[in-house]
Amino acid sequence: MACWNVIETDTLSSDTTTWTTGTLSGAYDHLCVMMLLKSDAGSGAGSSYYSSSTLVTFNGDTGSNYGMRDLQASSSTYGYYQLNNSANIGYPLASGNAYSDTFGAQTWWIPNYTASTAKSIIIQSYGASKSTSNQQWGVKYTAASWNSSSAITSISMTFNGGYDFMAKSTYTIYGINGA
């Protein structure tokens, strides 16, 4: 039976541009990161339910070592996106034009995060807005990778365009054994 351990949790008391975890222990088999996030980008930076993208890196690595493929759908459209040899994993979050109590939800599953081979990351994301027109919601399912032999010891997130994570955004990182 799997044992889930809270490694770290954080809730922002004020808006911030960069959000970096503490040092992550290598004592677990897998990581699961659950987040409720919102940016201050507003509706001008993207669609009505997603703002500009977070730029996620592991261990401060900004080399061309990341890639991703995603399927995405909204209330009015669907699509596919891919990114190869990137300096980060870019991933949209709920925009500031959503209701004040509405945050985008993301779950990142990172199996075998200490392995000496490339890391696989599975991401689910949902965003909503207060709009009554098309694109009231969006959902994404992503397979991403980090091509590194290093164990993941930290996760850093920032926004393209210099936007901030809004206060009350939160994340919890779980270490999982026996799964």
Contacts in CASP RR format, 6 or more apart in sequence:
PFRMAT RR
TARGET T0000
AUTHOR 0000-0000-0000
METHOD contacts of the structure
MODEL  1
MACWNVIETDTLSSDTTTWTTGTLSGAYDHLCVMMLLKSDAGSGAGSSYY
SSSTLVTFNGDTGSNYGMRDLQASSSTYGYYQLNNSANIGYPLASGNAYS
DTFGAQTWWIPNYTASTAKSIIIQSYGASKSTSNQQWGVKYTAASWNSSS
AITSISMTFNGGYDFMAKSTYTIYGINGA
1 178 0 8 1.000
2 176 0 8 1.000
2 177 0 8 1.000
2 178 0 8 1.000
2 179 0 8 1.000
3 176 0 8 1.000
3 177 0 8 1.000
3 178 0 8 1.000
4 32 0 8 1.000
4 174 0 8 1.000
4 175 0 8 1.000
4 176 0 8 1.000
5 28 0 8 1.000
5 174 0 8 1.000
5 175 0 8 1.000
5 176 0 8 1.000
5 177 0 8 1.000
6 172 0 8 1.000
6 173 0 8 1.000
6 174 0 8 1.000
6 175 0 8 1.000
7 24 0 8 1.000
7 25 0 8 1.000
7 28 0 8 1.000
7 31 0 8 1.000
7 173 0 8 1.000
7 174 0 8 1.000
7 175 0 8 1.000
8 21 0 8 1.000
8 22 0 8 1.000
8 24 0 8 1.000
8 171 0 8 1.000
8 172 0 8 1.000
8 173 0 8 1.000
9 170 0 8 1.000
9 171 0 8 1.000
9 172 0 8 1.000
9 173 0 8 1.000
10 19 0 8 1.000
10 21 0 8 1.000
10 170 0 8 1.000
10 171 0 8 1.000
11 168 0 8 1.000
11 169 0 8 1.000
11 170 0 8 1.000
12 19 0 8 1.000
12 165 0 8 1.000
12 166 0 8 1.000
12 167 0 8 1.000
12 168 0 8 1.000
12 169 0 8 1.000
12 170 0 8 1.000
13 167 0 8 1.000
14 167 0 8 1.000
15 40 0 8 1.000
15 164 0 8 1.000
15 165 0 8 1.000
15 166 0 8 1.000
15 167 0 8 1.000
16 164 0 8 1.000
16 165 0 8 1.000
17 158 0 8 1.000
17 159 0 8 1.000
17 162 0 8 1.000
17 163 0 8 1.000
17 164 0 8 1.000
17 165 0 8 1.000
18 156 0 8 1.000
18 157 0 8 1.000
18 158 0 8 1.000
19 156 0 8 1.000
19 157 0 8 1.000
19 158 0 8 1.000
19 165 0 8 1.000
19 169 0 8 1.000
19 171 0 8 1.000
20 154 0 8 1.000
20 155 0 8 1.000
20 156 0 8 1.000
20 157 0 8 1.000
21 154 0 8 1.000
21 155 0 8 1.000
21 156 0 8 1.000
21 173 0 8 1.000
22 154 0 8 1.000
23 153 0 8 1.000
23 154 0 8 1.000
24 31 0 8 1.000
24 113 0 8 1.000
24 152 0 8 1.000
24 153 0 8 1.000
24 154 0 8 1.000
24 155 0 8 1.000
24 173 0 8 1.000
26 113 0 8 1.000
26 114 0 8 1.000
26 151 0 8 1.000
26 153 0 8 1.000
28 113 0 8 1.000
28 114 0 8 1.000
28 175 0 8 1.000
28 176 0 8 1.000
28 177 0 8 1.000
29 111 0 8 1.000
29 112 0 8 1.000
29 175 0 8 1.000
29 176 0 8 1.000
29 177 0 8 1.000
29 178 0 8 1.000
29 179 0 8 1.000
30 109 0 8 1.000
30 110 0 8 1.000
30 111 0 8 1.000
30 112 0 8 1.000
30 113 0 8 1.000
30 175 0 8 1.000
30 176 0 8 1.000
30 179 0 8 1.000
31 108 0 8 1.000
31 109 0 8 1.000
31 110 0 8 1.000
31 113 0 8 1.000
31 152 0 8 1.000
31 173 0 8 1.000
31 174 0 8 1.000
31 175 0 8 1.000
31 176 0 8 1.000
32 107 0 8 1.000
32 108 0 8 1.000
32 109 0 8 1.000
32 110 0 8 1.000
32 173 0 8 1.000
32 174 0 8 1.000
32 175 0 8 1.000
32 176 0 8 1.000
33 106 0 8 1.000
33 107 0 8 1.000
33 108 0 8 1.000
33 110 0 8 1.000
33 155 0 8 1.000
33 171 0 8 1.000
33 172 0 8 1.000
33 173 0 8 1.000
33 174 0 8 1.000
34 105 0 8 1.000
34 106 0 8 1.000
34 107 0 8 1.000
34 108 0 8 1.000
34 171 0 8 1.000
34 172 0 8 1.000
34 174 0 8 1.000
35 104 0 8 1.000
35 105 0 8 1.000
35 106 0 8 1.000
35 107 0 8 1.000
35 108 0 8 1.000
35 169 0 8 1.000
35 170 0 8 1.000
35 171 0 8 1.000
35 172 0 8 1.000
36 103 0 8 1.000
36 104 0 8 1.000
36 105 0 8 1.000
36 169 0 8 1.000
36 170 0 8 1.000
36 171 0 8 1.000
37 54 0 8 1.000
37 93 0 8 1.000
37 94 0 8 1.000
37 103 0 8 1.000
37 104 0 8 1.000
37 106 0 8 1.000
37 165 0 8 1.000
37 169 0 8 1.000
37 170 0 8 1.000
37 171 0 8 1.000
38 51 0 8 1.000
38 93 0 8 1.000
38 94 0 8 1.000
38 95 0 8 1.000
38 96 0 8 1.000
38 98 0 8 1.000
38 102 0 8 1.000
38 103 0 8 1.000
38 104 0 8 1.000
38 165 0 8 1.000
38 166 0 8 1.000
38 168 0 8 1.000
38 169 0 8 1.000
39 45 0 8 1.000
39 51 0 8 1.000
39 52 0 8 1.000
39 54 0 8 1.000
39 93 0 8 1.000
39 94 0 8 1.000
39 95 0 8 1.000
39 96 0 8 1.000
39 159 0 8 1.000
39 163 0 8 1.000
39 164 0 8 1.000
39 165 0 8 1.000
39 166 0 8 1.000
40 96 0 8 1.000
40 163 0 8 1.000
40 164 0 8 1.000
40 166 0 8 1.000
41 51 0 8 1.000
41 52 0 8 1.000
41 95 0 8 1.000
41 96 0 8 1.000
41 159 0 8 1.000
41 161 0 8 1.000
41 163 0 8 1.000
42 51 0 8 1.000
42 95 0 8 1.000
42 96 0 8 1.000
42 97 0 8 1.000
43 95 0 8 1.000
43 96 0 8 1.000
43 97 0 8 1.000
43 129 0 8 1.000
44 95 0 8 1.000
45 51 0 8 1.000
45 52 0 8 1.000
45 95 0 8 1.000
45 161 0 8 1.000
45 163 0 8 1.000
46 52 0 8 1.000
46 92 0 8 1.000
46 95 0 8 1.000
47 74 0 8 1.000
47 95 0 8 1.000
47 135 0 8 1.000
48 95 0 8 1.000
48 97 0 8 1.000
48 129 0 8 1.000
48 131 0 8 1.000
48 133 0 8 1.000
48 135 0 8 1.000
48 136 0 8 1.000
49 74 0 8 1.000
49 94 0 8 1.000
49 95 0 8 1.000
49 98 0 8 1.000
49 127 0 8 1.000
49 128 0 8 1.000
49 129 0 8 1.000
49 131 0 8 1.000
49 135 0 8 1.000
49 136 0 8 1.000
49 137 0 8 1.000
49 138 0 8 1.000
50 92 0 8 1.000
50 93 0 8 1.000
50 94 0 8 1.000
50 95 0 8 1.000
50 127 0 8 1.000
50 138 0 8 1.000
51 92 0 8 1.000
51 93 0 8 1.000
51 94 0 8 1.000
51 95 0 8 1.000
51 96 0 8 1.000
51 159 0 8 1.000
51 163 0 8 1.000
52 92 0 8 1.000
52 159 0 8 1.000
52 160 0 8 1.000
52 161 0 8 1.000
52 162 0 8 1.000
52 163 0 8 1.000
53 90 0 8 1.000
53 91 0 8 1.000
53 92 0 8 1.000
53 93 0 8 1.000
53 159 0 8 1.000
53 160 0 8 1.000
54 90 0 8 1.000
54 91 0 8 1.000
54 92 0 8 1.000
54 93 0 8 1.000
54 157 0 8 1.000
54 158 0 8 1.000
54 159 0 8 1.000
55 87 0 8 1.000
55 88 0 8 1.000
55 89 0 8 1.000
55 90 0 8 1.000
55 157 0 8 1.000
55 158 0 8 1.000
55 159 0 8 1.000
55 160 0 8 1.000
56 88 0 8 1.000
56 89 0 8 1.000
56 90 0 8 1.000
56 91 0 8 1.000
56 155 0 8 1.000
56 156 0 8 1.000
56 157 0 8 1.000
57 66 0 8 1.000
57 87 0 8 1.000
57 88 0 8 1.000
57 89 0 8 1.000
57 155 0 8 1.000
57 156 0 8 1.000
58 119 0 8 1.000
58 146 0 8 1.000
58 148 0 8 1.000
58 150 0 8 1.000
58 152 0 8 1.000
58 154 0 8 1.000
58 155 0 8 1.000
58 156 0 8 1.000
59 148 0 8 1.000
59 150 0 8 1.000
59 152 0 8 1.000
59 153 0 8 1.000
59 154 0 8 1.000
60 154 0 8 1.000
60 156 0 8 1.000
61 146 0 8 1.000
61 148 0 8 1.000
61 150 0 8 1.000
62 87 0 8 1.000
62 88 0 8 1.000
63 87 0 8 1.000
64 85 0 8 1.000
64 86 0 8 1.000
64 87 0 8 1.000
65 85 0 8 1.000
65 87 0 8 1.000
65 146 0 8 1.000
65 147 0 8 1.000
65 148 0 8 1.000
66 83 0 8 1.000
66 85 0 8 1.000
66 86 0 8 1.000
66 87 0 8 1.000
66 88 0 8 1.000
66 89 0 8 1.000
66 144 0 8 1.000
66 145 0 8 1.000
66 146 0 8 1.000
66 147 0 8 1.000
67 82 0 8 1.000
67 83 0 8 1.000
67 84 0 8 1.000
67 85 0 8 1.000
67 86 0 8 1.000
67 89 0 8 1.000
67 144 0 8 1.000
67 145 0 8 1.000
67 146 0 8 1.000
67 147 0 8 1.000
68 81 0 8 1.000
68 82 0 8 1.000
68 83 0 8 1.000
68 86 0 8 1.000
68 89 0 8 1.000
68 90 0 8 1.000
68 91 0 8 1.000
68 142 0 8 1.000
68 143 0 8 1.000
68 144 0 8 1.000
68 145 0 8 1.000
69 80 0 8 1.000
69 81 0 8 1.000
69 82 0 8 1.000
69 83 0 8 1.000
69 142 0 8 1.000
69 143 0 8 1.000
69 144 0 8 1.000
70 80 0 8 1.000
70 81 0 8 1.000
70 82 0 8 1.000
70 123 0 8 1.000
70 140 0 8 1.000
70 141 0 8 1.000
70 142 0 8 1.000
70 143 0 8 1.000
71 78 0 8 1.000
71 79 0 8 1.000
71 80 0 8 1.000
71 140 0 8 1.000
71 141 0 8 1.000
71 142 0 8 1.000
72 78 0 8 1.000
72 79 0 8 1.000
72 80 0 8 1.000
72 81 0 8 1.000
72 138 0 8 1.000
72 139 0 8 1.000
72 140 0 8 1.000
72 141 0 8 1.000
73 79 0 8 1.000
73 138 0 8 1.000
73 139 0 8 1.000
73 140 0 8 1.000
74 134 0 8 1.000
74 135 0 8 1.000
74 136 0 8 1.000
74 137 0 8 1.000
74 138 0 8 1.000
74 139 0 8 1.000
75 134 0 8 1.000
75 135 0 8 1.000
75 136 0 8 1.000
75 137 0 8 1.000
75 138 0 8 1.000
76 134 0 8 1.000
76 135 0 8 1.000
77 135 0 8 1.000
83 89 0 8 1.000
83 90 0 8 1.000
89 121 0 8 1.000
89 123 0 8 1.000
89 144 0 8 1.000
89 146 0 8 1.000
90 160 0 8 1.000
91 106 0 8 1.000
91 123 0 8 1.000
91 125 0 8 1.000
91 140 0 8 1.000
91 142 0 8 1.000
92 125 0 8 1.000
92 140 0 8 1.000
93 104 0 8 1.000
93 106 0 8 1.000
93 125 0 8 1.000
93 127 0 8 1.000
93 165 0 8 1.000
94 102 0 8 1.000
94 103 0 8 1.000
94 104 0 8 1.000
94 127 0 8 1.000
94 128 0 8 1.000
94 129 0 8 1.000
95 129 0 8 1.000
96 166 0 8 1.000
97 129 0 8 1.000
97 130 0 8 1.000
97 131 0 8 1.000
98 104 0 8 1.000
98 127 0 8 1.000
98 128 0 8 1.000
98 129 0 8 1.000
98 130 0 8 1.000
99 130 0 8 1.000
102 127 0 8 1.000
102 128 0 8 1.000
102 129 0 8 1.000
102 130 0 8 1.000
103 168 0 8 1.000
103 169 0 8 1.000
104 125 0 8 1.000
104 126 0 8 1.000
104 127 0 8 1.000
104 128 0 8 1.000
105 125 0 8 1.000
105 126 0 8 1.000
105 127 0 8 1.000
106 123 0 8 1.000
106 124 0 8 1.000
106 125 0 8 1.000
106 126 0 8 1.000
107 123 0 8 1.000
107 124 0 8 1.000
108 121 0 8 1.000
108 122 0 8 1.000
108 123 0 8 1.000
109 121 0 8 1.000
109 122 0 8 1.000
109 123 0 8 1.000
110 119 0 8 1.000
110 120 0 8 1.000
110 121 0 8 1.000
110 122 0 8 1.000
110 152 0 8 1.000
111 120 0 8 1.000
111 122 0 8 1.000
112 119 0 8 1.000
112 120 0 8 1.000
113 119 0 8 1.000
113 151 0 8 1.000
113 152 0 8 1.000
114 151 0 8 1.000
114 152 0 8 1.000
115 151 0 8 1.000
116 149 0 8 1.000
117 149 0 8 1.000
118 145 0 8 1.000
118 146 0 8 1.000
118 147 0 8 1.000
118 148 0 8 1.000
119 145 0 8 1.000
119 146 0 8 1.000
119 148 0 8 1.000
119 152 0 8 1.000
120 143 0 8 1.000
120 144 0 8 1.000
120 145 0 8 1.000
121 142 0 8 1.000
121 143 0 8 1.000
121 144 0 8 1.000
121 145 0 8 1.000
121 146 0 8 1.000
122 142 0 8 1.000
122 143 0 8 1.000
122 144 0 8 1.000
123 140 0 8 1.000
123 141 0 8 1.000
123 142 0 8 1.000
123 143 0 8 1.000
123 144 0 8 1.000
124 139 0 8 1.000
124 140 0 8 1.000
124 141 0 8 1.000
124 142 0 8 1.000
125 139 0 8 1.000
125 140 0 8 1.000
125 142 0 8 1.000
126 137 0 8 1.000
126 138 0 8 1.000
126 139 0 8 1.000
127 137 0 8 1.000
127 138 0 8 1.000
127 139 0 8 1.000
128 136 0 8 1.000
128 137 0 8 1.000
128 138 0 8 1.000
129 135 0 8 1.000
129 136 0 8 1.000
129 137 0 8 1.000
146 152 0 8 1.000
155 173 0 8 1.000
157 165 0 8 1.000
159 165 0 8 1.000
END
